[in-house]
């Protein structure tokens, strides 16, 4: 397996999706800003989108891929029977879940955004919009099942490309934002669900090469199926703990005007690096690691684990430094237009700054969790994640009245570092992981290269400070230029220090 090549393929399509996501969010910022319409839509969008992240961004893989890979070693027929049973349970379970939530939507939205209860108009709008967007959950969850099948066969490109569909649909609607006016949020909500259906049909075309989906009502709940679903909830919870912490933050932030929007925009910026540095690597490494563990190939297991961690830090550390240094210019350059005021820029930038502190931890959690999941161990990540969420809630609730929304990214970052360090502790304790000499050689050089890049980026920002001001029209292009120069300098320093060698990235 070429880890670098597979990760690059997955990351490329993920990056395209996130870039389109930024274009989408820039347009949303222009037409909706951070007012009540934006808050209501983001709650309606956050709920199914959180489920999308929970299911599709490596978390469903965590439970499914190791089990499915084990069945594949026995034969295609056994694997297909297993997949059909899982598919049927998912279809029936999701259908009734969506139906029940649609009926109980007022209560559901109240639980997600209790702060809206004092504003009847905003609450009713959020309920109506969430009713429209919630069926997206049904389609995207089944899409994640298809993606897991494809990933198990080392077909990463299609699964990574599928989320692009959602952004294309939303961008199309946003081009008519001025014409649609206040109705824009309704059209966007319908587009979310239609995009989910389209994504499902898109993946169905490609998955047929490996598996033909069949819906059966007489499901054989044998021991394999029971074991899978016993693993599914802990896997979703532990692998998606960052998203759960952010959802918790959204619930708490709903008590402060516009805070939901500030957190949303900050979340959108750091998520692009998380997608590449954590989700992509964790997703790509899981199928191969599962097979190596089945074959008890210890040297290759340790080699691929070290490489996965190295790639994660290689990508997340410079992004962290960049967000520390330039949180406000980045937010301004991406979203500071139209209805998105200077106050919105400043508050979103504050949230981004503190989210950046946790960015390496967010990525490490994704990678470390995959090491446990490949060994069919979901209990340890699950219990650690429970403790992490508890810490997040405790800090956020106890200090929200004192610090406001800004405590949410702070508590999320603290809880994530707690999670990452505990995962590392238990991996070492169980002899799942040990640092090899290649990692020990490269890690200090990655740190050094990141520090030099940070200095260069800081000097560039000072040089272009006027062009990056809030009220400048071309600030996005100057921001992009600064980022590209800093990125090139980082890569060159890595080559100079011998921390980056493409022949070392290949896993033979």
VENHU-V312656 format. One record per residue. PHI is phi in degrees with one decimal (999 if undefined). OMEGA is omega in whole degrees, -180 to 180 (none if undefined). D_LAST is the distance of its C-alpha to the last C-alpha in whole Angstrom. Layout:
phi | omega | d_last
PHI | OMEGA | D_LAST
PHI | OMEGA | D_LAST
//
This chain:
phi | omega | d_last
999 | 173 | 6
-92.5 | -176 | 7
-61.2 | -178 | 9
-64.1 | -179 | 11
-63.1 | -179 | 12
-64.1 | 178 | 13
-65.0 | 179 | 15
-62.2 | 178 | 17
-60.1 | 180 | 18
-61.1 | -177 | 19
-66.3 | -179 | 21
-59.0 | -179 | 22
-69.3 | 176 | 24
-63.0 | 179 | 25
-64.1 | 177 | 26
-58.7 | 179 | 28
-60.9 | -179 | 30
-69.6 | 176 | 31
-62.6 | 175 | 32
-63.0 | 176 | 34
-62.3 | 177 | 35
-67.5 | 177 | 36
-59.0 | 176 | 39
-56.7 | -176 | 40
-72.7 | 174 | 41
-61.7 | 179 | 42
-65.3 | 176 | 45
-62.9 | 179 | 45
-62.2 | 179 | 46
-65.3 | -173 | 48
-89.0 | -177 | 50
-114.5 | -179 | 50
64.5 | 180 | 50
-129.5 | -179 | 50
-87.8 | -176 | 53
-64.2 | 177 | 54
-61.9 | 179 | 52
-63.9 | 180 | 49
-59.2 | -179 | 49
-63.8 | -180 | 50
-66.1 | -178 | 47
-65.8 | 174 | 45
-65.5 | 180 | 46
-63.5 | -180 | 46
-81.5 | -177 | 42
-61.6 | -175 | 41
-63.2 | 178 | 41
-66.9 | -180 | 39
-69.5 | 175 | 37
-64.3 | 176 | 36
-63.2 | 177 | 36
-59.2 | 180 | 33
-65.3 | -179 | 31
-63.4 | -176 | 31
-87.6 | -168 | 30
-92.0 | -175 | 28
-91.7 | 172 | 26
94.3 | -173 | 24
-77.8 | 175 | 27
-64.6 | 175 | 27
-52.9 | -174 | 24
-56.9 | 179 | 24
-88.8 | -171 | 26
-79.7 | -171 | 25
-58.9 | 179 | 22
-59.2 | 180 | 21
-68.6 | 180 | 24
-65.2 | 178 | 24
-62.4 | 177 | 20
-63.5 | 179 | 22
-68.5 | 179 | 24
-61.8 | 179 | 22
-65.9 | 179 | 21
-86.5 | -180 | 25
142.8 | -177 | 25
-64.5 | -178 | 26
-61.5 | 179 | 30
-62.5 | 179 | 29
-65.0 | 180 | 27
-66.7 | 178 | 29
-62.4 | 178 | 32
-60.7 | -178 | 31
-63.9 | -179 | 30
-63.1 | 178 | 33
-63.4 | 179 | 35
-63.9 | -180 | 33
-58.9 | -178 | 34
-65.5 | 177 | 38
-62.6 | 180 | 38
-62.1 | -178 | 37
-58.1 | -177 | 39
-67.5 | -179 | 42
-63.9 | -179 | 41
-67.1 | 179 | 41
-58.5 | -179 | 44
-70.7 | 177 | 46
-63.0 | 180 | 44
-61.6 | -180 | 45
-60.7 | -179 | 48
-64.8 | -180 | 49
-64.4 | 178 | 48
-60.0 | 179 | 50
-68.5 | -177 | 53
-98.6 | -173 | 53
-56.9 | 178 | 51
-56.1 | 178 | 54
-66.3 | -178 | 53
-62.1 | 180 | 50
-66.4 | 177 | 50
-59.8 | 179 | 52
-68.2 | -179 | 50
-79.2 | -178 | 47
-133.9 | -177 | 50
-61.3 | 179 | 53
-65.7 | 179 | 54
-77.0 | -173 | 55
-60.8 | 178 | 57
-79.7 | 179 | 60
-122.8 | -172 | 59
-57.9 | -178 | 60
-63.6 | 179 | 60
-65.2 | 180 | 56
-63.3 | 180 | 55
-63.1 | 178 | 57
-64.4 | 179 | 55
-61.4 | 178 | 51
-63.3 | -179 | 52
-62.3 | -178 | 53
-68.6 | 180 | 50
-68.2 | 175 | 48
-59.9 | -179 | 49
-74.3 | -175 | 48
-82.0 | -169 | 44
-63.5 | 176 | 44
-58.4 | 175 | 43
-53.5 | 180 | 40
-56.9 | -179 | 39
-59.3 | -176 | 39
-71.1 | -176 | 37
-72.0 | 178 | 34
-67.8 | 176 | 34
-68.9 | 175 | 33
-62.1 | 179 | 31
-66.5 | 175 | 29
-63.4 | 177 | 29
-61.3 | 179 | 28
-61.5 | 180 | 25
-64.0 | 175 | 24
-60.3 | -179 | 24
-63.0 | 179 | 22
-62.5 | 179 | 19
-63.1 | 177 | 19
-97.6 | 179 | 18
59.0 | 175 | 15
-109.4 | -171 | 18
-96.0 | -171 | 19
-62.5 | -176 | 21
-62.9 | 180 | 24
-61.2 | 180 | 24
-72.9 | -177 | 24
-79.5 | -173 | 26
-55.1 | -180 | 29
-61.9 | 178 | 31
-58.1 | -176 | 31
-57.3 | -180 | 34
-58.4 | -178 | 36
-66.3 | 177 | 36
-62.5 | 179 | 38
-61.1 | -177 | 40
-68.2 | 178 | 41
-62.1 | 178 | 41
-56.8 | 179 | 44
-64.3 | -177 | 46
-66.2 | 176 | 46
-63.0 | 178 | 47
-103.8 | -175 | 50
-55.8 | -178 | 51
-66.9 | 180 | 54
-68.9 | -175 | 56
-75.3 | 177 | 55
55.2 | -177 | 56
-67.3 | 178 | 56
-77.6 | -177 | 55
-55.0 | -177 | 51
-63.1 | 177 | 50
-71.0 | 179 | 51
-64.0 | 177 | 49
-62.9 | -179 | 46
-65.6 | 176 | 46
-63.5 | 180 | 47
-63.1 | 178 | 44
-58.9 | -178 | 41
-67.8 | 179 | 42
-62.7 | 178 | 42
-64.0 | 177 | 39
-61.0 | 177 | 37
-62.6 | -180 | 39
-62.9 | 178 | 37
-62.1 | 177 | 34
-59.3 | -179 | 34
-66.8 | 178 | 35
-60.9 | -180 | 33
-69.0 | 179 | 30
-58.4 | 180 | 32
-60.4 | -174 | 32
-90.6 | -176 | 28
-72.1 | -177 | 27
-59.7 | 178 | 30
-63.8 | -176 | 27
-110.9 | -176 | 25
-157.9 | 177 | 28
-100.8 | -177 | 32
-61.5 | 177 | 34
-134.6 | 177 | 37
-99.0 | 178 | 39
-118.7 | -179 | 41
-98.2 | 176 | 44
-97.4 | -174 | 44
-83.1 | 177 | 41
-87.0 | -180 | 40
-83.1 | 178 | 39
-76.1 | -175 | 37
-62.2 | 180 | 35
-61.7 | -179 | 32
-67.0 | 179 | 34
-62.3 | 179 | 36
-63.2 | 180 | 33
-58.8 | -177 | 31
-70.8 | 172 | 34
-66.7 | 179 | 34
-82.6 | -170 | 31
-62.1 | -178 | 31
-62.2 | 176 | 34
-58.7 | 180 | 32
-65.2 | 180 | 29
-62.5 | -177 | 31
-65.9 | -175 | 33
-75.0 | 180 | 30
-72.6 | -180 | 28
-101.0 | -175 | 30
-61.4 | 178 | 32
-61.2 | 179 | 32
-67.4 | 177 | 34
-64.4 | 178 | 36
-62.5 | 178 | 37
-68.6 | 177 | 38
-63.6 | 175 | 40
-58.3 | 178 | 42
-61.1 | 178 | 43
-62.5 | 179 | 44
-59.8 | -178 | 46
-69.6 | -178 | 48
-66.3 | -179 | 48
-62.2 | 178 | 50
-80.6 | 179 | 53
-121.2 | -178 | 53
-56.5 | 176 | 54
70.8 | -177 | 51
-64.0 | 178 | 48
-58.2 | -180 | 46
-67.7 | 179 | 46
-57.3 | -179 | 45
-67.1 | -180 | 42
-61.3 | -177 | 41
-65.9 | 177 | 40
-64.6 | 179 | 39
-59.0 | -178 | 36
-61.4 | -176 | 35
-75.1 | -177 | 35
-76.2 | -179 | 32
-64.7 | -179 | 31
-63.9 | 178 | 29
-72.7 | 177 | 27
-59.2 | -179 | 26
-61.4 | -177 | 25
-86.4 | -173 | 22
-81.8 | -178 | 21
-119.6 | -174 | 22
-64.7 | -178 | 22
-60.6 | -178 | 20
-66.3 | 179 | 17
-60.2 | -179 | 18
-68.2 | -177 | 19
-70.1 | -174 | 15
-74.3 | -172 | 14
-60.4 | -179 | 16
-60.0 | -179 | 15
-66.8 | -180 | 12
-64.5 | 178 | 13
-60.0 | 179 | 16
-67.2 | 180 | 14
-64.2 | 179 | 13
-69.3 | 176 | 16
-58.9 | -179 | 18
-89.6 | 178 | 16
56.8 | 179 | 16
-89.4 | -172 | 13
-60.0 | -179 | 14
-58.0 | 180 | 12
-70.1 | 177 | 9
-60.0 | -180 | 12
-64.1 | -180 | 13
-64.9 | -178 | 10
-71.3 | 177 | 10
-66.4 | 178 | 14
-62.8 | 180 | 14
-65.5 | 179 | 12
-63.0 | 178 | 14
-64.9 | 179 | 17
-59.3 | 179 | 17
-62.7 | 180 | 16
-62.2 | 179 | 19
-71.6 | 176 | 21
-55.5 | -178 | 20
-93.8 | -173 | 22
-85.0 | -176 | 25
-64.8 | 178 | 26
-63.6 | 177 | 28
-63.8 | 178 | 29
-61.0 | 180 | 31
-62.1 | 180 | 32
-61.7 | 180 | 33
-69.7 | 175 | 35
-60.7 | -174 | 37
-73.1 | -167 | 38
-130.2 | -178 | 39
-59.1 | -178 | 39
-70.8 | 176 | 43
-59.0 | 179 | 42
-66.7 | 179 | 39
-62.4 | 180 | 41
-63.4 | -179 | 44
-65.7 | -178 | 42
-88.6 | -170 | 40
-123.3 | -172 | 43
-77.3 | -179 | 46
-141.0 | 172 | 48
57.6 | -177 | 51
-77.0 | -179 | 52
-85.5 | -171 | 49
-75.9 | 178 | 52
-64.5 | 176 | 51
-62.5 | 178 | 52
-61.7 | 177 | 49
-60.8 | -177 | 47
-62.6 | -178 | 48
-70.9 | 176 | 47
-65.5 | 179 | 44
-65.8 | 177 | 43
-60.7 | 178 | 44
-61.7 | -179 | 42
-62.9 | -180 | 39
-56.7 | -178 | 39
-79.4 | 171 | 39
-63.9 | -179 | 36
-59.6 | 178 | 34
-56.9 | -178 | 34
-92.9 | -173 | 33
-57.5 | 177 | 30
-59.1 | 179 | 27
-65.7 | 178 | 28
-55.9 | -179 | 28
-69.7 | -179 | 24
-61.3 | 179 | 23
-57.3 | 179 | 25
-59.5 | -177 | 23
-72.2 | -179 | 20
-62.0 | 180 | 21
-59.5 | 179 | 23
-62.9 | 178 | 20
-64.8 | 177 | 19
-72.2 | -177 | 22
-62.2 | 179 | 22
-62.2 | 178 | 19
-96.8 | -179 | 21
61.7 | 180 | 24
-103.1 | 179 | 26
-106.3 | -175 | 28
-66.8 | -177 | 31
-62.3 | 176 | 30
-58.3 | -179 | 29
-63.6 | -178 | 32
-66.1 | 176 | 35
-64.5 | 179 | 33
-64.5 | 176 | 33
-57.4 | 179 | 37
-63.4 | 180 | 38
-63.3 | 179 | 36
-63.7 | 178 | 38
-60.7 | 178 | 41
-62.2 | 179 | 41
-59.4 | -180 | 41
-63.1 | -178 | 44
-59.4 | -179 | 46
-66.5 | -176 | 45
-63.1 | -177 | 46
-67.5 | -176 | 49
-69.6 | -175 | 51
-113.6 | -177 | 50
-61.5 | -179 | 50
-62.9 | -178 | 54
-82.6 | -173 | 54
-109.1 | -178 | 51
76.1 | -173 | 51
-61.2 | -174 | 48
-65.2 | 178 | 46
-67.9 | -177 | 45
-67.9 | 176 | 43
-64.0 | 178 | 40
-64.4 | -178 | 41
-67.3 | 177 | 41
-62.2 | 180 | 38
-67.8 | 179 | 36
-60.8 | -180 | 37
-62.5 | -179 | 36
-70.0 | 176 | 33
-65.9 | 174 | 32
-58.9 | 179 | 34
-62.2 | -177 | 31
-62.0 | -178 | 28
-67.8 | 178 | 29
-67.8 | 176 | 31
-59.6 | 178 | 27
-62.3 | -180 | 26
-57.5 | -177 | 28
-74.4 | 175 | 28
-63.3 | 179 | 24
-66.3 | -179 | 25
-60.2 | -178 | 28
-92.4 | 180 | 26
61.4 | 177 | 23
-84.8 | -170 | 21
-150.8 | 172 | 19
-149.2 | 179 | 19
-69.1 | 176 | 19
-94.2 | -175 | 16
-67.0 | 180 | 17
-62.6 | 179 | 15
-63.3 | -180 | 17
-62.0 | 178 | 20
-72.0 | -171 | 20
-84.6 | -173 | 19
-58.2 | 178 | 21
-59.3 | 179 | 25
-71.8 | 174 | 24
-65.3 | 177 | 23
-60.4 | -180 | 26
-60.8 | -179 | 28
-62.8 | 178 | 27
-63.7 | -180 | 28
-62.9 | 179 | 31
-63.6 | 177 | 32
-59.3 | 179 | 31
-60.8 | 179 | 34
-63.2 | 179 | 36
-60.9 | -180 | 36
-63.5 | 179 | 36
-61.8 | 179 | 39
-64.6 | 178 | 41
-63.0 | 179 | 40
-62.4 | 177 | 41
-65.0 | -180 | 45
-63.9 | -177 | 45
-108.4 | -175 | 45
-58.9 | -180 | 47
-64.6 | -178 | 49
-65.7 | -178 | 47
-97.2 | 178 | 45
-61.6 | -176 | 49
-54.2 | -172 | 49
-89.0 | 179 | 52
-91.2 | -174 | 50
-75.4 | -174 | 49
-107.2 | -176 | 46
-63.0 | 180 | 44
-60.3 | -178 | 41
-69.6 | 175 | 40
-67.5 | 176 | 41
-62.0 | 179 | 39
-60.6 | 178 | 36
-60.7 | 179 | 37
-62.0 | 180 | 36
-64.5 | -180 | 33
-64.1 | 178 | 32
-62.7 | 179 | 33
-63.4 | 180 | 32
-64.6 | 178 | 28
-61.3 | 179 | 28
-62.8 | 179 | 29
-61.4 | -179 | 27
-65.9 | 179 | 24
-63.8 | 179 | 25
-65.0 | 177 | 26
-61.5 | 177 | 22
-65.9 | -179 | 22
-63.3 | -180 | 25
-85.9 | -179 | 24
65.9 | 176 | 20
-79.7 | -179 | 19
-120.1 | 174 | 17
-139.0 | -176 | 15
-62.1 | 178 | 13
-70.0 | 176 | 10
-81.0 | -178 | 10
-76.3 | -178 | 9
-71.5 | 174 | 6
-96.7 | -177 | 4
-89.6 | none | 0
//
